[in-house]
Amino acid sequence: MSTAFTKFLEPIMSERTFLEERVDHIQQDLSEVKADVKRIDAKLDATNRELALTRVETEKSLGAARAETAALRVDMERGFGQLRAEMMAGFAALRAEIAALASKHSDGRIQLLMWMAGTAISAAMLAVGVAKLFS
């Protein structure tokens, strides 16, 4: 080959060498990016699995809480029913006593005093019943 031709090829070969090096760097960078993407994908898969397990555990906990709440509601309704029945029986007995006393005494002042006493006793019974419910 002639030196003129060699001098003509030198810049082309130099540029080709430069481009080959750049391609090697780009391929290496691309390999690193692919590895990073695989690591991120693995982390996402692990996170998805953990979230799925957490969701299942949360659903179980919520189911148990719902069942417990339903049971407590039934117990409270039963307790309120019993309290209501006790209070109604107590009020009925108190009214009967007041009516019996009122029939014995026809004076209006005595009836008023008895009504006030009955109201106070009813309020006290209500307070005792509520205290029983919440204790």
VMD Tcl script that builds the backbone (N, CA, C; Angstrom):
set m [mol new atoms 405]
animate dup $m
set s [atomselect $m all]
$s set {name element resname resid chain x y z} {
  {N N MET 1 A 0.825 -1.156 0.000}
  {CA C MET 1 A 0.000 0.000 0.000}
  {C C MET 1 A 0.883 1.237 0.000}
  {N N SER 2 A 0.302 2.203 -0.575}
  {CA C SER 2 A 1.077 3.432 -0.670}
  {C C SER 2 A 0.880 4.243 0.584}
  {N N THR 3 A 1.815 5.056 0.843}
  {CA C THR 3 A 1.752 5.895 2.035}
  {C C THR 3 A 0.626 6.905 1.935}
  {N N ALA 4 A 0.292 7.326 0.722}
  {CA C ALA 4 A -0.813 8.271 0.566}
  {C C ALA 4 A -2.121 7.595 0.948}
  {N N PHE 5 A -2.264 6.356 0.532}
  {CA C PHE 5 A -3.474 5.619 0.851}
  {C C PHE 5 A -3.537 5.357 2.360}
  {N N THR 6 A -2.391 5.027 2.942}
  {CA C THR 6 A -2.309 4.775 4.377}
  {C C THR 6 A -2.659 6.046 5.128}
  {N N LYS 7 A -2.173 7.172 4.694}
  {CA C LYS 7 A -2.493 8.443 5.345}
  {C C LYS 7 A -3.982 8.750 5.192}
  {N N PHE 8 A -4.567 8.339 4.065}
  {CA C PHE 8 A -5.997 8.539 3.849}
  {C C PHE 8 A -6.830 7.667 4.812}
  {N N LEU 9 A -6.353 6.436 5.056}
  {CA C LEU 9 A -7.079 5.504 5.910}
  {C C LEU 9 A -6.885 5.773 7.405}
  {N N GLU 10 A -5.798 6.427 7.795}
  {CA C GLU 10 A -5.511 6.656 9.214}
  {C C GLU 10 A -6.658 7.356 9.948}
  {N N PRO 11 A -7.184 8.487 9.448}
  {CA C PRO 11 A -8.284 9.119 10.184}
  {C C PRO 11 A -9.530 8.235 10.228}
  {N N ILE 12 A -9.773 7.504 9.144}
  {CA C ILE 12 A -10.944 6.619 9.112}
  {C C ILE 12 A -10.772 5.495 10.116}
  {N N MET 13 A -9.602 4.908 10.189}
  {CA C MET 13 A -9.334 3.826 11.129}
  {C C MET 13 A -9.374 4.346 12.568}
  {N N SER 14 A -8.839 5.537 12.749}
  {CA C SER 14 A -8.860 6.130 14.078}
  {C C SER 14 A -10.301 6.366 14.526}
  {N N GLU 15 A -11.122 6.891 13.633}
  {CA C GLU 15 A -12.521 7.122 13.961}
  {C C GLU 15 A -13.251 5.810 14.195}
  {N N ARG 16 A -12.911 4.798 13.406}
  {CA C ARG 16 A -13.536 3.481 13.587}
  {C C ARG 16 A -13.164 2.915 14.947}
  {N N THR 17 A -11.916 3.032 15.348}
  {CA C THR 17 A -11.461 2.555 16.651}
  {C C THR 17 A -12.213 3.296 17.764}
  {N N PHE 18 A -12.339 4.598 17.582}
  {CA C PHE 18 A -13.069 5.413 18.551}
  {C C PHE 18 A -14.523 4.941 18.656}
  {N N LEU 19 A -15.155 4.735 17.523}
  {CA C LEU 19 A -16.549 4.286 17.503}
  {C C LEU 19 A -16.700 2.896 18.119}
  {N N GLU 20 A -15.747 2.001 17.841}
  {CA C GLU 20 A -15.797 0.669 18.430}
  {C C GLU 20 A -15.699 0.739 19.959}
  {N N GLU 21 A -14.830 1.616 20.438}
  {CA C GLU 21 A -14.703 1.796 21.880}
  {C C GLU 21 A -16.018 2.337 22.469}
  {N N ARG 22 A -16.614 3.298 21.772}
  {CA C ARG 22 A -17.876 3.862 22.232}
  {C C ARG 22 A -18.973 2.782 22.248}
  {N N VAL 23 A -18.986 1.953 21.210}
  {CA C VAL 23 A -19.969 0.869 21.158}
  {C C VAL 23 A -19.740 -0.089 22.312}
  {N N ASP 24 A -18.503 -0.403 22.630}
  {CA C ASP 24 A -18.195 -1.279 23.777}
  {C C ASP 24 A -18.704 -0.665 25.082}
  {N N HIS 25 A -18.462 0.642 25.241}
  {CA C HIS 25 A -18.952 1.317 26.459}
  {C C HIS 25 A -20.475 1.304 26.509}
  {N N ILE 26 A -21.097 1.561 25.393}
  {CA C ILE 26 A -22.566 1.559 25.350}
  {C C ILE 26 A -23.100 0.162 25.666}
  {N N GLN 27 A -22.469 -0.879 25.125}
  {CA C GLN 27 A -22.905 -2.241 25.410}
  {C C GLN 27 A -22.722 -2.582 26.888}
  {N N GLN 28 A -21.623 -2.119 27.467}
  {CA C GLN 28 A -21.384 -2.359 28.892}
  {C C GLN 28 A -22.436 -1.620 29.730}
  {N N ASP 29 A -22.697 -0.360 29.370}
  {CA C ASP 29 A -23.722 0.399 30.087}
  {C C ASP 29 A -25.086 -0.269 29.955}
  {N N LEU 30 A -25.389 -0.758 28.772}
  {CA C LEU 30 A -26.652 -1.439 28.539}
  {C C LEU 30 A -26.748 -2.708 29.389}
  {N N SER 31 A -25.668 -3.448 29.491}
  {CA C SER 31 A -25.658 -4.650 30.342}
  {C C SER 31 A -25.906 -4.282 31.802}
  {N N GLU 32 A -25.296 -3.180 32.251}
  {CA C GLU 32 A -25.508 -2.735 33.628}
  {C C GLU 32 A -26.962 -2.317 33.847}
  {N N VAL 33 A -27.535 -1.630 32.872}
  {CA C VAL 33 A -28.933 -1.216 32.977}
  {C C VAL 33 A -29.839 -2.447 33.041}
  {N N LYS 34 A -29.551 -3.449 32.213}
  {CA C LYS 34 A -30.348 -4.671 32.232}
  {C C LYS 34 A -30.261 -5.348 33.601}
  {N N ALA 35 A -29.056 -5.386 34.164}
  {CA C ALA 35 A -28.882 -5.993 35.494}
  {C C ALA 35 A -29.658 -5.202 36.541}
  {N N ASP 36 A -29.609 -3.866 36.452}
  {CA C ASP 36 A -30.361 -3.034 37.388}
  {C C ASP 36 A -31.858 -3.276 37.262}
  {N N VAL 37 A -32.336 -3.398 36.033}
  {CA C VAL 37 A -33.755 -3.649 35.803}
  {C C VAL 37 A -34.148 -5.000 36.397}
  {N N LYS 38 A -33.305 -6.006 36.257}
  {CA C LYS 38 A -33.603 -7.320 36.832}
  {C C LYS 38 A -33.664 -7.244 38.359}
  {N N ARG 39 A -32.729 -6.478 38.966}
  {CA C ARG 39 A -32.746 -6.330 40.425}
  {C C ARG 39 A -34.019 -5.605 40.875}
  {N N ILE 40 A -34.374 -4.571 40.164}
  {CA C ILE 40 A -35.589 -3.826 40.510}
  {C C ILE 40 A -36.812 -4.721 40.341}
  {N N ASP 41 A -36.828 -5.507 39.284}
  {CA C ASP 41 A -37.943 -6.426 39.047}
  {C C ASP 41 A -38.052 -7.439 40.190}
  {N N ALA 42 A -36.910 -7.944 40.638}
  {CA C ALA 42 A -36.915 -8.902 41.754}
  {C C ALA 42 A -37.431 -8.228 43.032}
  {N N LYS 43 A -37.002 -6.982 43.260}
  {CA C LYS 43 A -37.473 -6.259 44.441}
  {C C LYS 43 A -38.980 -6.009 44.353}
  {N N LEU 44 A -39.463 -5.665 43.193}
  {CA C LEU 44 A -40.900 -5.445 43.013}
  {C C LEU 44 A -41.686 -6.735 43.258}
  {N N ASP 45 A -41.155 -7.846 42.749}
  {CA C ASP 45 A -41.821 -9.129 42.980}
  {C C ASP 45 A -41.877 -9.448 44.474}
  {N N ALA 46 A -40.772 -9.213 45.165}
  {CA C ALA 46 A -40.738 -9.470 46.607}
  {C C ALA 46 A -41.725 -8.550 47.340}
  {N N THR 47 A -41.762 -7.294 46.939}
  {CA C THR 47 A -42.689 -6.341 47.557}
  {C C THR 47 A -44.128 -6.752 47.292}
  {N N ASN 48 A -44.419 -7.192 46.084}
  {CA C ASN 48 A -45.776 -7.649 45.752}
  {C C ASN 48 A -46.173 -8.858 46.600}
  {N N ARG 49 A -45.238 -9.785 46.787}
  {CA C ARG 49 A -45.525 -10.944 47.625}
  {C C ARG 49 A -45.805 -10.515 49.069}
  {N N GLU 50 A -44.973 -9.602 49.586}
  {CA C GLU 50 A -45.171 -9.125 50.953}
  {C C GLU 50 A -46.507 -8.405 51.102}
  {N N LEU 51 A -46.844 -7.591 50.108}
  {CA C LEU 51 A -48.127 -6.889 50.163}
  {C C LEU 51 A -49.297 -7.858 50.104}
  {N N ALA 52 A -49.161 -8.894 49.301}
  {CA C ALA 52 A -50.230 -9.895 49.222}
  {C C ALA 52 A -50.401 -10.591 50.564}
  {N N LEU 53 A -49.290 -10.950 51.205}
  {CA C LEU 53 A -49.373 -11.583 52.529}
  {C C LEU 53 A -49.968 -10.631 53.555}
  {N N THR 54 A -49.559 -9.382 53.496}
  {CA C THR 54 A -50.087 -8.380 54.425}
  {C C THR 54 A -51.583 -8.196 54.213}
  {N N ARG 55 A -52.000 -8.182 52.947}
  {CA C ARG 55 A -53.427 -8.034 52.653}
  {C C ARG 55 A -54.216 -9.210 53.218}
  {N N VAL 56 A -53.686 -10.413 53.051}
  {CA C VAL 56 A -54.377 -11.599 53.567}
  {C C VAL 56 A -54.468 -11.532 55.094}
  {N N GLU 57 A -53.359 -11.160 55.739}
  {CA C GLU 57 A -53.369 -11.054 57.203}
  {C C GLU 57 A -54.335 -9.967 57.667}
  {N N THR 58 A -54.363 -8.853 56.937}
  {CA C THR 58 A -55.265 -7.760 57.290}
  {C C THR 58 A -56.716 -8.191 57.131}
  {N N GLU 59 A -57.004 -8.900 56.052}
  {CA C GLU 59 A -58.371 -9.384 55.851}
  {C C GLU 59 A -58.779 -10.349 56.960}
  {N N LYS 60 A -57.839 -11.212 57.387}
  {CA C LYS 60 A -58.140 -12.132 58.489}
  {C C LYS 60 A -58.415 -11.349 59.768}
  {N N SER 61 A -57.562 -10.354 60.037}
  {CA C SER 61 A -57.739 -9.549 61.248}
  {C C SER 61 A -59.058 -8.803 61.218}
  {N N LEU 62 A -59.376 -8.224 60.059}
  {CA C LEU 62 A -60.636 -7.497 59.949}
  {C C LEU 62 A -61.822 -8.440 60.091}
  {N N GLY 63 A -61.700 -9.633 59.544}
  {CA C GLY 63 A -62.773 -10.618 59.694}
  {C C GLY 63 A -62.984 -10.981 61.150}
  {N N ALA 64 A -61.883 -11.178 61.862}
  {CA C ALA 64 A -61.984 -11.499 63.294}
  {C C ALA 64 A -62.581 -10.320 64.057}
  {N N ALA 65 A -62.156 -9.105 63.701}
  {CA C ALA 65 A -62.693 -7.918 64.381}
  {C C ALA 65 A -64.187 -7.768 64.098}
  {N N ARG 66 A -64.584 -8.043 62.855}
  {CA C ARG 66 A -66.014 -7.961 62.524}
  {C C ARG 66 A -66.818 -8.984 63.326}
  {N N ALA 67 A -66.287 -10.205 63.427}
  {CA C ALA 67 A -66.983 -11.249 64.179}
  {C C ALA 67 A -67.086 -10.870 65.653}
  {N N GLU 68 A -65.993 -10.341 66.195}
  {CA C GLU 68 A -65.996 -9.934 67.597}
  {C C GLU 68 A -66.969 -8.776 67.824}
  {N N THR 69 A -66.996 -7.846 66.885}
  {CA C THR 69 A -67.922 -6.721 67.001}
  {C C THR 69 A -69.365 -7.203 66.946}
  {N N ALA 70 A -69.642 -8.145 66.061}
  {CA C ALA 70 A -71.003 -8.692 65.962}
  {C C ALA 70 A -71.382 -9.391 67.263}
  {N N ALA 71 A -70.445 -10.146 67.836}
  {CA C ALA 71 A -70.725 -10.835 69.095}
  {C C ALA 71 A -70.967 -9.825 70.224}
  {N N LEU 72 A -70.166 -8.768 70.241}
  {CA C LEU 72 A -70.359 -7.736 71.267}
  {C C LEU 72 A -71.705 -7.034 71.091}
  {N N ARG 73 A -72.083 -6.826 69.848}
  {CA C ARG 73 A -73.376 -6.192 69.594}
  {C C ARG 73 A -74.519 -7.058 70.124}
  {N N VAL 74 A -74.428 -8.363 69.865}
  {CA C VAL 74 A -75.459 -9.273 70.374}
  {C C VAL 74 A -75.488 -9.237 71.895}
  {N N ASP 75 A -74.304 -9.261 72.520}
  {CA C ASP 75 A -74.245 -9.212 73.986}
  {C C ASP 75 A -74.835 -7.909 74.516}
  {N N MET 76 A -74.511 -6.794 73.851}
  {CA C MET 76 A -75.040 -5.504 74.300}
  {C C MET 76 A -76.551 -5.446 74.137}
  {N N GLU 77 A -77.042 -5.936 73.011}
  {CA C GLU 77 A -78.485 -5.934 72.809}
  {C C GLU 77 A -79.178 -6.796 73.861}
  {N N ARG 78 A -78.578 -7.932 74.166}
  {CA C ARG 78 A -79.141 -8.802 75.203}
  {C C ARG 78 A -79.100 -8.086 76.558}
  {N N GLY 79 A -77.972 -7.450 76.855}
  {CA C GLY 79 A -77.841 -6.723 78.125}
  {C C GLY 79 A -78.835 -5.580 78.228}
  {N N PHE 80 A -78.998 -4.819 77.132}
  {CA C PHE 80 A -79.985 -3.739 77.149}
  {C C PHE 80 A -81.397 -4.296 77.323}
  {N N GLY 81 A -81.681 -5.425 76.675}
  {CA C GLY 81 A -83.002 -6.038 76.824}
  {C C GLY 81 A -83.264 -6.453 78.258}
  {N N GLN 82 A -82.260 -7.067 78.889}
  {CA C GLN 82 A -82.417 -7.483 80.286}
  {C C GLN 82 A -82.570 -6.269 81.193}
  {N N LEU 83 A -81.761 -5.253 80.935}
  {CA C LEU 83 A -81.841 -4.035 81.737}
  {C C LEU 83 A -83.213 -3.382 81.570}
  {N N ARG 84 A -83.683 -3.329 80.336}
  {CA C ARG 84 A -85.005 -2.744 80.080}
  {C C ARG 84 A -86.094 -3.520 80.832}
  {N N ALA 85 A -86.006 -4.855 80.776}
  {CA C ALA 85 A -87.009 -5.680 81.470}
  {C C ALA 85 A -86.952 -5.457 82.973}
  {N N GLU 86 A -85.753 -5.408 83.555}
  {CA C GLU 86 A -85.614 -5.174 84.994}
  {C C GLU 86 A -86.174 -3.803 85.382}
  {N N MET 87 A -85.837 -2.805 84.571}
  {CA C MET 87 A -86.302 -1.461 84.877}
  {C C MET 87 A -87.818 -1.367 84.749}
  {N N MET 88 A -88.382 -1.997 83.740}
  {CA C MET 88 A -89.835 -1.953 83.572}
  {C C MET 88 A -90.527 -2.653 84.737}
  {N N ALA 89 A -89.963 -3.766 85.170}
  {CA C ALA 89 A -90.542 -4.475 86.316}
  {C C ALA 89 A -90.445 -3.617 87.568}
  {N N GLY 90 A -89.292 -2.977 87.765}
  {CA C GLY 90 A -89.115 -2.104 88.934}
  {C C GLY 90 A -90.057 -0.918 88.896}
  {N N PHE 91 A -90.179 -0.295 87.712}
  {CA C PHE 91 A -91.089 0.842 87.579}
  {C C PHE 91 A -92.536 0.426 87.819}
  {N N ALA 92 A -92.911 -0.742 87.300}
  {CA C ALA 92 A -94.290 -1.232 87.493}
  {C C ALA 92 A -94.566 -1.464 88.974}
  {N N ALA 93 A -93.596 -2.056 89.680}
  {CA C ALA 93 A -93.776 -2.303 91.119}
  {C C ALA 93 A -93.871 -0.980 91.873}
  {N N LEU 94 A -93.041 -0.014 91.484}
  {CA C LEU 94 A -93.052 1.292 92.135}
  {C C LEU 94 A -94.381 2.006 91.884}
  {N N ARG 95 A -94.855 1.935 90.653}
  {CA C ARG 95 A -96.145 2.563 90.341}
  {C C ARG 95 A -97.284 1.920 91.147}
  {N N ALA 96 A -97.214 0.598 91.263}
  {CA C ALA 96 A -98.256 -0.100 92.025}
  {C C ALA 96 A -98.244 0.336 93.484}
  {N N GLU 97 A -97.041 0.476 94.069}
  {CA C GLU 97 A -96.945 0.919 95.458}
  {C C GLU 97 A -97.459 2.340 95.616}
  {N N ILE 98 A -97.085 3.203 94.657}
  {CA C ILE 98 A -97.541 4.594 94.733}
  {C C ILE 98 A -99.060 4.660 94.596}
  {N N ALA 99 A -99.592 3.880 93.670}
  {CA C ALA 99 A -101.056 3.872 93.492}
  {C C ALA 99 A -101.757 3.363 94.749}
  {N N ALA 100 A -101.187 2.343 95.399}
  {CA C ALA 100 A -101.791 1.802 96.619}
  {C C ALA 100 A -101.759 2.848 97.726}
  {N N LEU 101 A -100.637 3.533 97.856}
  {CA C LEU 101 A -100.544 4.572 98.886}
  {C C LEU 101 A -101.451 5.744 98.559}
  {N N ALA 102 A -101.534 6.091 97.293}
  {CA C ALA 102 A -102.373 7.222 96.897}
  {C C ALA 102 A -103.838 6.920 97.153}
  {N N SER 103 A -104.247 5.666 96.978}
  {CA C SER 103 A -105.651 5.328 97.230}
  {C C SER 103 A -105.975 5.383 98.719}
  {N N LYS 104 A -104.978 5.133 99.560}
  {CA C LYS 104 A -105.197 5.195 101.014}
  {C C LYS 104 A -105.308 6.644 101.468}
  {N N HIS 105 A -104.522 7.503 100.835}
  {CA C HIS 105 A -104.487 8.907 101.251}
  {C C HIS 105 A -105.009 9.759 100.101}
  {N N SER 106 A -106.092 10.424 100.349}
  {CA C SER 106 A -106.692 11.190 99.272}
  {C C SER 106 A -106.227 12.638 99.264}
  {N N ASP 107 A -105.385 13.012 100.198}
  {CA C ASP 107 A -104.883 14.383 100.249}
  {C C ASP 107 A -103.962 14.635 99.059}
  {N N GLY 108 A -104.112 15.731 98.354}
  {CA C GLY 108 A -103.333 16.052 97.157}
  {C C GLY 108 A -101.850 16.254 97.437}
  {N N ARG 109 A -101.524 16.796 98.602}
  {CA C ARG 109 A -100.119 17.027 98.941}
  {C C ARG 109 A -99.375 15.712 99.095}
  {N N ILE 110 A -100.003 14.768 99.670}
  {CA C ILE 110 A -99.372 13.457 99.851}
  {C C ILE 110 A -99.143 12.809 98.486}
  {N N GLN 111 A -100.130 12.942 97.608}
  {CA C GLN 111 A -99.973 12.380 96.267}
  {C C GLN 111 A -98.818 13.061 95.531}
  {N N LEU 112 A -98.686 14.379 95.689}
  {CA C LEU 112 A -97.588 15.099 95.047}
  {C C LEU 112 A -96.242 14.642 95.608}
  {N N LEU 113 A -96.144 14.501 96.906}
  {CA C LEU 113 A -94.913 14.021 97.537}
  {C C LEU 113 A -94.583 12.603 97.076}
  {N N MET 114 A -95.600 11.793 96.977}
  {CA C MET 114 A -95.373 10.417 96.543}
  {C C MET 114 A -94.926 10.381 95.079}
  {N N TRP 115 A -95.501 11.257 94.271}
  {CA C TRP 115 A -95.083 11.325 92.864}
  {C C TRP 115 A -93.627 11.750 92.769}
  {N N MET 116 A -93.239 12.760 93.583}
  {CA C MET 116 A -91.852 13.227 93.580}
  {C C MET 116 A -90.913 12.120 94.053}
  {N N ALA 117 A -91.314 11.400 95.072}
  {CA C ALA 117 A -90.500 10.295 95.579}
  {C C ALA 117 A -90.384 9.203 94.524}
  {N N GLY 118 A -91.461 8.911 93.863}
  {CA C GLY 118 A -91.440 7.902 92.802}
  {C C GLY 118 A -90.518 8.311 91.656}
  {N N THR 119 A -90.561 9.590 91.302}
  {CA C THR 119 A -89.675 10.087 90.237}
  {C C THR 119 A -88.218 9.963 90.657}
  {N N ALA 120 A -87.912 10.335 91.885}
  {CA C ALA 120 A -86.535 10.243 92.378}
  {C C ALA 120 A -86.072 8.786 92.419}
  {N N ILE 121 A -86.933 7.909 92.861}
  {CA C ILE 121 A -86.590 6.481 92.922}
  {C C ILE 121 A -86.400 5.928 91.520}
  {N N SER 122 A -87.263 6.350 90.601}
  {CA C SER 122 A -87.131 5.894 89.206}
  {C C SER 122 A -85.800 6.341 88.622}
  {N N ALA 123 A -85.418 7.588 88.890}
  {CA C ALA 123 A -84.138 8.097 88.391}
  {C C ALA 123 A -82.978 7.316 88.999}
  {N N ALA 124 A -83.089 7.012 90.284}
  {CA C ALA 124 A -82.028 6.241 90.937}
  {C C ALA 124 A -81.938 4.848 90.334}
  {N N MET 125 A -83.086 4.237 90.064}
  {CA C MET 125 A -83.080 2.902 89.460}
  {C C MET 125 A -82.475 2.950 88.059}
  {N N LEU 126 A -82.772 3.983 87.321}
  {CA C LEU 126 A -82.201 4.159 85.996}
  {C C LEU 126 A -80.681 4.275 86.084}
  {N N ALA 127 A -80.190 5.075 87.019}
  {CA C ALA 127 A -78.751 5.229 87.197}
  {C C ALA 127 A -78.086 3.913 87.572}
  {N N VAL 128 A -78.709 3.144 88.452}
  {CA C VAL 128 A -78.164 1.853 88.856}
  {C C VAL 128 A -78.148 0.901 87.666}
  {N N GLY 129 A -79.211 0.893 86.882}
  {CA C GLY 129 A -79.270 0.031 85.716}
  {C C GLY 129 A -78.200 0.370 84.703}
  {N N VAL 130 A -77.999 1.644 84.449}
  {CA C VAL 130 A -76.945 2.062 83.499}
  {C C VAL 130 A -75.569 1.701 84.048}
  {N N ALA 131 A -75.382 1.882 85.345}
  {CA C ALA 131 A -74.090 1.523 85.947}
  {C C ALA 131 A -73.846 0.031 85.815}
  {N N LYS 132 A -74.881 -0.799 85.979}
  {CA C LYS 132 A -74.735 -2.251 85.806}
  {C C LYS 132 A -74.316 -2.579 84.386}
  {N N LEU 133 A -74.913 -1.897 83.446}
  {CA C LEU 133 A -74.643 -2.183 82.035}
  {C C LEU 133 A -73.196 -1.891 81.683}
  {N N PHE 134 A -72.664 -0.812 82.184}
  {CA C PHE 134 A -71.327 -0.404 81.793}
  {C C PHE 134 A -70.238 -0.839 82.743}
  {N N SER 135 A -70.565 -1.649 83.731}
  {CA C SER 135 A -69.522 -2.126 84.638}
  {C C SER 135 A -69.170 -3.553 84.323}
}
mol reanalyze $m
mol bondsrecalc $m
mol representation Tube
mol addrep $m
